[in-house]
């Protein structure tokens, strides 16, 4: 009878949850952990496919999702690549249904055994683990107490997903003809499907439930019903990511400064990146994968999420305030700002008891935030494009791309940048010189206010000079550049930019590969020093 009551409680909680979702806003205010079953779809005979097959079962799965891995993680593609008559999403869906993958996933949830018996242990465990401090405290005020938290597990089954990864165009740096580099690159297609576990399917499954008092005939009939059970899946979305796992070779200046990895180690990184990056980009698209919680405190900003939600340094969250709308007679979310995770991320992989620790965030845009505001995960590309002009002896039209590195290295607001500029300028001896300079470096951001950032930087680059009267068609020189930029938010993703940098040319001018013995400012008088920059930046 105990199991019967448990089943009834699960049905009631699932029905209440369904009503809550229907009454929800455009931005859900609640978050439940999804589960993922991940596969590698292998195309036999393709370049390095066997190596991926060997490495794929060793990937480290994120703590953000419940692991619904099955006994196998690799299957051969059910179609030929390049066959125009095949729709890959449909072909994969058909294959997964033929293999009863969705039924195997549901069986995992209910811990179904070889004799057909099932139990609720995993559902109860996951329901309790999924609960927040607020849900725990609320449950303590009821007669059923923590048993309510166990019931939450039932609503998690309908958030069961299948992720199929297709690694293609895998080449090493030699095959890609990239000099002075070692490692790999590839394209990864990710296909996301969802198990369609609805109330009808759930009721049919409970008809297959075997109880200790069931006779052998009844058991046999219920096992047959389960074998005939059809649990559909549906295609959700698809993503494509381009990944690399490489490093400079040991015979380069940079390669001598870093620990060298083997080709096999780099290949393992490539396979891992295929999984990590595919999920990161899917989290941009799919609501169920976006973490939602509230701001627990300000000064500094803290929230009760951490490793349990897969939080990484510099992950972006939007903050919302619920404001009453008289026209609709309801509270609606209003965008209030942007925050990012610092490196102070807690290990909260534990059951809520009312005292869950908090992770720290910093604000990068918006108005003053308050406790209780809803925050919602909003992954970005981490890329920033600056277009502007530099005024100085070295200057001209200027462009720069900054890439945010926080989620890779664990340091907030750390950037790698590449820059370039062009300038036409006359000098005493030479007229109409076309200068091209380009370089790369590191930058670190510091928020002075909620909407004002100071970003010092340092980098190394090369400048080229071209003019028909020069003895050689091109002169070139290395430069060191240091400076700082100041950014003022116009919107959370558009900034007005100003800054100052100093160009120091650190080598003699070269004609081709020949050292001229002359410094850059000896050829081009006084070409060095400070340059003032102004422009606009777009953040993606």
C-alpha positions as CSV (number, residue, x, y, z in Angstrom):
1,X,0.0,0.0,0.0
2,X,2.9,2.3,0.7
3,X,3.9,2.2,-2.9
4,X,0.4,2.9,-4.0
5,X,0.2,6.0,-1.9
6,X,3.6,7.1,-3.3
7,X,2.3,6.7,-6.8
8,X,-0.8,8.7,-6.1
9,X,1.3,11.5,-4.5
10,X,3.5,11.6,-7.6
11,X,0.5,11.9,-9.9
12,X,-0.9,14.8,-7.8
13,X,2.4,16.7,-7.7
14,X,2.8,16.3,-11.4
15,X,-0.7,17.7,-12.0
16,X,-0.1,20.7,-9.8
17,X,3.3,21.4,-11.5
18,X,1.6,21.3,-14.9
19,X,-0.9,23.9,-13.8
20,X,1.9,26.1,-12.5
21,X,3.7,26.0,-15.9
22,X,0.5,27.0,-17.7
23,X,0.1,30.0,-15.5
24,X,3.8,31.0,-15.9
25,X,5.3,34.1,-17.5
26,X,7.4,34.4,-20.6
27,X,10.4,33.9,-18.4
28,X,9.8,31.0,-16.0
29,X,10.6,31.8,-12.4
30,X,11.4,28.3,-11.5
31,X,14.2,26.0,-12.5
32,X,14.4,22.2,-12.4
33,X,17.5,20.1,-13.3
34,X,17.3,18.3,-16.6
35,X,18.8,14.9,-17.3
36,X,20.9,14.1,-20.4
37,X,21.7,10.9,-22.2
38,X,24.7,11.5,-24.5
39,X,25.8,9.6,-27.6
40,X,28.5,9.8,-30.2
41,X,27.2,9.1,-33.6
42,X,30.0,7.4,-35.5
43,X,30.5,7.4,-39.3
44,X,32.6,4.3,-39.9
45,X,35.7,4.9,-42.1
46,X,35.8,8.6,-41.5
47,X,39.0,10.3,-40.5
48,X,39.8,9.6,-36.8
49,X,36.3,8.3,-36.1
50,X,37.7,5.2,-34.3
51,X,39.9,7.5,-32.1
52,X,36.8,9.5,-31.0
53,X,34.9,6.2,-30.3
54,X,37.7,5.1,-28.0
55,X,37.9,8.5,-26.1
56,X,34.2,9.4,-26.0
57,X,33.2,7.1,-23.1
58,X,35.9,8.8,-21.0
59,X,34.5,12.4,-21.2
60,X,33.7,14.1,-18.0
61,X,30.0,14.9,-17.7
62,X,28.9,18.2,-16.3
63,X,27.3,18.3,-12.8
64,X,24.6,20.5,-14.1
65,X,22.5,17.7,-15.4
66,X,21.4,14.3,-14.1
67,X,23.4,11.6,-15.8
68,X,21.1,9.2,-17.7
69,X,23.9,7.4,-19.5
70,X,22.9,3.9,-20.9
71,X,25.1,0.9,-21.2
72,X,26.5,2.2,-24.5
73,X,27.5,5.7,-25.6
74,X,28.4,5.1,-29.3
75,X,26.3,4.0,-32.2
76,X,26.9,3.9,-36.0
77,X,25.1,6.6,-38.0
78,X,21.8,5.4,-39.5
79,X,22.5,7.3,-42.7
80,X,25.3,8.1,-45.1
81,X,26.8,11.6,-44.8
82,X,26.0,13.7,-47.9
83,X,22.9,11.7,-48.8
84,X,20.6,14.6,-49.9
85,X,17.5,12.3,-49.6
86,X,18.0,12.0,-45.8
87,X,17.0,14.5,-43.2
88,X,19.5,13.8,-40.3
89,X,17.2,14.9,-37.5
90,X,14.5,12.5,-38.7
91,X,16.9,9.7,-39.4
92,X,18.4,9.9,-35.9
93,X,14.9,10.2,-34.3
94,X,13.8,7.1,-36.1
95,X,16.9,5.2,-35.1
96,X,16.5,6.2,-31.4
97,X,12.9,5.0,-31.4
98,X,13.9,1.7,-33.0
99,X,16.5,1.1,-30.3
100,X,13.9,2.0,-27.6
101,X,16.2,4.6,-26.1
102,X,13.4,6.6,-24.6
103,X,12.0,3.5,-22.9
104,X,15.5,2.7,-21.6
105,X,15.8,6.2,-20.1
106,X,12.4,5.9,-18.4
107,X,13.4,2.5,-17.1
108,X,16.5,4.1,-15.6
109,X,14.4,6.6,-13.8
110,X,12.3,3.9,-12.3
111,X,15.2,1.5,-11.7
112,X,13.5,-1.2,-13.7
113,X,15.1,-4.6,-13.1
114,X,15.3,-7.8,-15.3
115,X,12.3,-9.3,-13.6
116,X,10.2,-6.2,-14.6
117,X,10.0,-4.7,-11.1
118,X,10.5,-1.0,-10.5
119,X,10.9,1.3,-7.6
120,X,10.9,5.0,-6.8
121,X,14.3,5.3,-5.1
122,X,16.1,7.3,-7.8
123,X,13.1,9.5,-8.4
124,X,12.9,10.3,-4.7
125,X,16.7,10.9,-4.5
126,X,16.7,13.3,-7.5
127,X,13.6,15.1,-6.3
128,X,15.2,15.8,-3.0
129,X,18.5,16.8,-4.6
130,X,16.7,19.1,-7.0
131,X,14.9,21.0,-4.2
132,X,16.1,24.5,-3.2
133,X,16.4,26.0,0.3
134,X,13.1,27.8,-0.2
135,X,11.4,24.6,-1.1
136,X,13.0,22.8,1.8
137,X,11.9,25.5,4.3
138,X,8.4,25.5,2.9
139,X,8.2,21.7,3.1
140,X,9.1,21.8,6.8
141,X,6.0,23.7,7.5
142,X,3.7,20.9,6.1
143,X,2.7,17.6,7.7
144,X,4.4,15.6,5.0
145,X,7.7,17.5,5.5
146,X,10.6,16.3,3.3
147,X,8.4,13.7,1.6
148,X,7.1,16.6,-0.5
149,X,10.6,17.2,-1.8
150,X,10.8,13.5,-2.9
151,X,7.6,14.0,-4.9
152,X,9.3,16.7,-7.0
153,X,11.3,14.0,-8.7
154,X,8.3,13.0,-10.7
155,X,8.2,16.2,-12.6
156,X,11.9,15.8,-13.5
157,X,11.2,12.8,-15.8
158,X,9.6,15.0,-18.4
159,X,12.9,17.0,-18.6
160,X,14.8,13.9,-19.9
161,X,16.9,14.8,-23.0
162,X,19.0,12.9,-25.5
163,X,22.1,14.6,-27.0
164,X,23.7,13.1,-30.1
165,X,27.1,14.4,-31.1
166,X,28.6,14.1,-34.5
167,X,32.3,14.8,-34.8
168,X,33.3,15.5,-38.3
169,X,36.1,17.1,-40.4
170,X,38.6,16.0,-37.7
171,X,42.2,16.9,-38.8
172,X,45.4,17.5,-36.9
173,X,47.4,20.7,-37.5
174,X,49.7,19.0,-40.0
175,X,46.8,17.8,-42.0
176,X,45.3,21.4,-41.8
177,X,48.7,22.7,-42.9
178,X,49.0,25.0,-39.8
179,X,52.7,25.5,-39.2
180,X,54.4,25.7,-35.8
181,X,51.3,24.3,-34.1
182,X,50.3,20.8,-32.8
183,X,46.9,19.4,-32.0
184,X,43.5,19.0,-33.6
185,X,40.4,20.8,-34.9
186,X,36.9,19.6,-35.8
187,X,33.3,20.5,-36.4
188,X,30.7,19.0,-34.0
189,X,27.0,18.8,-34.8
190,X,24.8,18.5,-31.8
191,X,21.2,17.1,-32.1
192,X,19.0,17.5,-29.0
193,X,15.9,15.4,-28.5
194,X,13.4,15.2,-25.6
195,X,11.6,12.2,-24.2
196,X,7.8,12.9,-24.5
197,X,6.8,11.7,-21.1
198,X,3.3,12.9,-20.5
199,X,0.4,12.0,-18.2
200,X,-0.9,9.4,-20.6
201,X,2.5,7.7,-20.8
202,X,2.8,7.8,-17.1
203,X,-0.5,6.2,-16.5
204,X,0.3,3.4,-18.9
205,X,3.6,2.8,-17.2
206,X,1.9,2.5,-13.8
207,X,-0.4,-0.1,-15.3
208,X,2.9,-2.1,-15.8
209,X,3.9,-1.7,-12.2
210,X,4.6,-5.1,-10.6
211,X,3.7,-5.5,-6.9
212,X,4.9,-8.3,-4.5
213,X,1.4,-9.7,-4.3
214,X,1.0,-10.0,-8.1
215,X,0.6,-13.6,-9.3
216,X,3.0,-15.0,-12.0
217,X,0.3,-14.6,-14.6
218,X,-0.3,-10.9,-13.7
219,X,3.5,-10.3,-13.7
220,X,3.8,-11.9,-17.1
221,X,1.0,-9.7,-18.4
222,X,2.5,-6.5,-17.0
223,X,5.9,-7.3,-18.5
224,X,4.2,-7.8,-21.9
225,X,2.4,-4.4,-21.5
226,X,5.8,-2.7,-20.8
227,X,7.3,-4.3,-23.9
228,X,4.5,-2.9,-26.0
229,X,4.8,0.5,-24.4
230,X,5.7,3.2,-26.9
231,X,7.4,6.4,-25.5
232,X,8.0,8.9,-28.3
233,X,10.8,11.5,-28.5
234,X,10.8,14.8,-30.3
235,X,13.5,16.9,-31.9
236,X,14.2,20.1,-30.0
237,X,17.1,21.9,-31.6
238,X,20.5,21.6,-33.3
239,X,23.8,23.3,-32.9
240,X,27.1,23.4,-34.7
241,X,30.4,24.3,-32.9
242,X,33.9,24.6,-34.2
243,X,36.5,23.4,-31.8
244,X,40.3,23.2,-31.5
245,X,42.7,21.7,-29.0
246,X,46.2,22.9,-29.9
247,X,49.4,24.5,-28.7
248,X,52.5,26.0,-30.2
249,X,55.2,23.4,-31.0
250,X,58.2,23.2,-28.7
251,X,60.6,24.8,-31.3
252,X,58.7,28.1,-31.0
253,X,59.4,30.8,-28.5
254,X,55.9,30.5,-26.9
255,X,56.1,26.7,-27.1
256,X,59.2,26.7,-24.9
257,X,57.4,28.5,-22.2
258,X,54.4,26.1,-21.8
259,X,54.2,22.5,-20.8
260,X,54.0,20.4,-24.0
261,X,51.2,17.9,-24.3
262,X,51.1,14.8,-26.5
263,X,48.9,14.5,-29.5
264,X,46.8,11.9,-27.7
265,X,46.3,14.3,-24.7
266,X,45.2,17.1,-27.1
267,X,42.9,14.7,-28.9
268,X,41.2,13.9,-25.5
269,X,40.8,17.6,-25.0
270,X,39.2,17.9,-28.4
271,X,36.6,15.2,-27.7
272,X,35.8,16.8,-24.3
273,X,35.4,20.2,-25.9
274,X,32.9,18.8,-28.4
275,X,30.7,17.9,-25.5
276,X,31.3,21.0,-23.3
277,X,30.9,23.5,-26.1
278,X,27.8,21.8,-27.6
279,X,26.1,22.1,-24.3
280,X,27.2,25.7,-23.7
281,X,25.7,26.7,-27.0
282,X,22.5,24.6,-26.5
283,X,22.1,26.5,-23.2
284,X,21.8,29.7,-25.2
285,X,18.7,28.3,-27.0
286,X,16.8,26.0,-24.7
287,X,14.8,27.4,-21.7
288,X,15.0,24.2,-19.7
289,X,18.8,24.4,-19.7
290,X,18.9,28.0,-18.4
291,X,19.4,28.2,-14.6
292,X,17.0,30.5,-12.8
293,X,17.2,31.6,-9.2
294,X,17.0,34.8,-7.1
295,X,19.6,37.2,-5.8
296,X,20.2,36.2,-2.2
297,X,22.2,39.3,-1.1
298,X,23.9,42.4,-2.5
299,X,27.2,44.1,-1.7
300,X,28.5,41.8,-3.0
301,X,25.9,40.1,-5.2
302,X,25.4,36.5,-4.1
303,X,23.1,33.7,-5.2
304,X,22.5,30.1,-4.1
305,X,23.9,28.4,-7.1
306,X,27.3,26.9,-7.8
307,X,28.9,23.7,-9.1
308,X,25.5,21.9,-8.8
309,X,24.2,24.2,-11.6
310,X,27.4,24.0,-13.6
311,X,28.3,27.6,-12.8
312,X,31.7,28.8,-14.2
313,X,33.6,32.0,-13.9
314,X,32.2,34.8,-16.0
315,X,29.0,33.0,-16.9
316,X,26.4,35.7,-17.7
317,X,23.0,36.1,-16.0
318,X,20.3,38.7,-16.7
319,X,18.5,40.2,-13.7
320,X,14.8,40.8,-13.6
321,X,12.3,42.6,-11.3
322,X,8.7,41.5,-11.3
323,X,6.5,44.6,-11.7
324,X,2.7,44.8,-11.5
325,X,1.0,45.6,-14.8
326,X,-2.4,47.1,-14.3
327,X,-3.4,46.4,-17.9
328,X,-2.8,42.7,-17.6
329,X,-3.5,42.5,-13.9
330,X,-0.3,40.5,-13.4
331,X,3.3,40.8,-12.3
332,X,5.7,40.8,-15.3
333,X,9.5,40.6,-15.4
334,X,11.4,43.7,-16.3
335,X,15.1,43.6,-17.3
336,X,17.2,45.4,-14.7
337,X,20.8,44.4,-15.3
338,X,23.6,41.9,-16.1
339,X,25.8,40.1,-13.7
340,X,28.6,37.6,-14.1
341,X,30.0,34.9,-11.9
342,X,33.4,35.5,-10.2
343,X,35.8,32.8,-9.4
344,X,34.2,32.4,-6.0
345,X,32.0,29.5,-6.9
346,X,30.8,27.2,-4.2
347,X,30.5,23.4,-4.2
348,X,26.8,23.1,-3.4
349,X,26.4,19.5,-4.7
350,X,24.4,18.5,-1.7
351,X,20.8,18.2,-0.5
352,X,19.2,21.5,0.5
353,X,18.8,21.9,4.3
354,X,18.0,25.6,4.4
355,X,21.6,26.8,4.6
356,X,22.9,26.3,1.0
357,X,26.1,28.3,0.4
358,X,26.3,31.1,-2.1
359,X,28.5,32.0,-5.1
360,X,29.6,35.6,-5.7
361,X,28.8,37.7,-8.8
362,X,29.8,41.1,-10.1
363,X,27.6,43.5,-12.1
364,X,28.5,44.6,-15.6
365,X,25.4,46.6,-16.7
366,X,22.1,48.0,-15.5
367,X,20.6,49.7,-12.5
368,X,21.0,49.0,-8.8
369,X,19.9,45.4,-8.1
370,X,18.1,44.2,-5.0
371,X,17.7,41.0,-3.1
372,X,14.9,38.8,-4.5
373,X,15.4,39.8,-8.2
374,X,15.2,36.9,-10.5
375,X,18.4,36.0,-12.3
376,X,18.4,33.9,-15.4
377,X,21.4,32.2,-17.2
378,X,22.1,33.9,-20.5
379,X,25.2,32.4,-22.1
380,X,27.0,34.6,-24.6
381,X,29.7,34.1,-27.1
382,X,32.2,36.0,-25.0
383,X,33.3,38.1,-28.0
384,X,33.6,41.9,-28.3
385,X,34.1,43.9,-31.5
386,X,35.6,47.4,-31.2
387,X,35.6,49.7,-34.2
388,X,37.2,53.1,-33.8
389,X,40.0,55.5,-34.6
390,X,43.4,56.1,-33.1
391,X,44.9,59.6,-33.1
392,X,48.6,59.9,-32.7
393,X,51.9,59.5,-34.5
394,X,50.8,55.8,-34.9
395,X,47.1,55.7,-35.5
396,X,44.4,55.5,-38.1
397,X,41.3,53.3,-38.5
398,X,41.4,50.7,-35.7
399,X,39.6,47.4,-34.9
400,X,39.9,45.0,-32.1
401,X,38.3,41.7,-31.0
402,X,38.4,40.7,-27.3
403,X,37.6,37.1,-26.3
404,X,36.5,36.5,-22.7
405,X,38.6,33.7,-21.1
406,X,36.9,33.4,-17.6
407,X,35.1,30.1,-18.1
408,X,38.3,28.5,-19.4
409,X,40.9,29.7,-16.9
410,X,38.8,30.7,-13.9
411,X,39.9,34.4,-13.8
412,X,37.1,36.9,-14.1
413,X,37.2,39.6,-16.8
414,X,40.4,38.2,-18.4
415,X,40.6,38.7,-22.1
416,X,42.7,37.7,-25.0
417,X,42.6,40.2,-27.8
418,X,43.7,40.7,-31.4
419,X,43.9,44.1,-33.0
420,X,44.6,45.8,-36.3
421,X,44.9,49.2,-37.8
422,X,45.6,51.0,-41.1
423,X,47.0,54.5,-41.6
424,X,48.2,56.5,-44.6
425,X,50.8,59.1,-43.7
426,X,53.5,61.3,-45.3
427,X,57.1,61.7,-44.0
428,X,60.0,63.9,-45.0
429,X,61.5,61.5,-47.4
430,X,58.6,59.3,-48.2
431,X,55.1,60.3,-49.1
432,X,51.8,58.4,-48.9
433,X,53.1,55.5,-46.8
434,X,50.5,52.8,-46.2
435,X,51.0,51.4,-42.7
436,X,49.4,48.2,-41.5
437,X,49.8,47.1,-37.9
438,X,48.4,44.1,-36.1
439,X,49.0,42.3,-32.8
440,X,47.6,40.4,-29.9
441,X,47.7,40.5,-26.1
442,X,46.0,40.2,-22.7
443,X,43.6,42.5,-21.0
444,X,41.9,42.6,-17.6
445,X,38.7,44.4,-16.8
446,X,37.8,46.3,-13.7
447,X,34.3,47.6,-13.0
448,X,34.6,51.1,-11.7
449,X,30.8,51.5,-11.5
450,X,27.9,49.3,-12.6
451,X,28.2,50.7,-16.2
452,X,31.8,51.9,-16.4
453,X,34.8,49.5,-17.0
454,X,38.5,50.2,-17.0
455,X,40.5,47.6,-19.0
456,X,44.3,47.8,-19.0
457,X,46.1,45.7,-21.6
458,X,49.5,44.8,-22.9
459,X,50.4,43.1,-26.2
460,X,52.9,42.4,-28.9
461,X,52.5,43.2,-32.7
462,X,54.1,44.0,-36.0
463,X,53.8,47.0,-38.2
464,X,54.4,47.0,-42.0
465,X,55.1,50.0,-44.3
466,X,54.5,49.9,-48.0
467,X,55.3,52.5,-50.7
468,X,56.5,52.3,-54.3
469,X,59.6,54.4,-53.7
470,X,61.0,52.2,-50.9
471,X,63.9,50.1,-51.9
472,X,61.9,47.1,-50.8
473,X,58.2,46.8,-51.2
474,X,57.7,46.2,-47.5
475,X,59.4,47.2,-44.3
476,X,58.4,45.7,-41.0
477,X,59.1,46.0,-37.3
478,X,57.9,44.5,-34.0
479,X,56.1,46.7,-31.4
480,X,55.1,46.4,-27.7
481,X,51.9,48.2,-26.8
482,X,50.5,48.9,-23.4
483,X,47.5,51.0,-22.4
484,X,44.0,51.1,-21.0
485,X,40.5,51.5,-22.4
486,X,37.5,53.0,-20.6
487,X,34.1,51.7,-21.6
488,X,30.7,53.3,-20.9
489,X,27.5,51.2,-21.4
490,X,25.0,52.6,-23.8
491,X,23.2,49.3,-23.5
492,X,24.2,46.1,-21.8
493,X,25.9,44.9,-25.1
494,X,26.9,48.3,-26.7
495,X,29.6,50.5,-25.2
496,X,31.1,53.9,-26.0
497,X,34.9,53.5,-25.9
498,X,37.9,55.7,-25.2
499,X,41.4,54.9,-24.3
500,X,45.1,55.6,-24.6
501,X,47.9,53.3,-25.6
502,X,51.6,53.6,-26.2
503,X,53.5,52.0,-29.2
504,X,57.1,51.1,-28.5
505,X,59.0,49.6,-31.4
506,X,61.4,47.0,-30.0
507,X,63.3,45.8,-33.0
508,X,65.2,47.2,-36.0
509,X,63.3,47.6,-39.2
510,X,63.6,44.7,-41.6
511,X,63.4,44.5,-45.4
512,X,62.1,41.1,-46.1
513,X,64.3,39.0,-43.7
514,X,67.2,41.4,-43.7
515,X,67.9,43.7,-40.7
516,X,68.4,47.3,-41.9
517,X,70.3,48.3,-38.8
518,X,67.9,51.3,-38.4
519,X,65.3,51.8,-35.8
520,X,61.7,52.5,-37.0
521,X,61.7,56.2,-36.0
522,X,65.0,56.7,-37.8
523,X,63.3,55.8,-41.0
524,X,59.9,57.4,-40.2
525,X,60.8,60.3,-37.9
526,X,59.4,60.2,-34.4
527,X,57.0,57.4,-35.3
528,X,56.3,56.1,-31.8
529,X,54.5,57.1,-28.6
530,X,51.0,57.5,-27.4
531,X,47.8,57.2,-29.4
532,X,44.3,58.2,-28.2
533,X,41.5,55.9,-29.2
534,X,37.8,56.4,-29.4
535,X,35.1,54.2,-30.9
536,X,32.1,51.9,-30.2
537,X,32.1,48.3,-29.1
538,X,29.5,45.6,-29.7
539,X,29.4,42.6,-27.4
540,X,28.1,39.2,-28.5
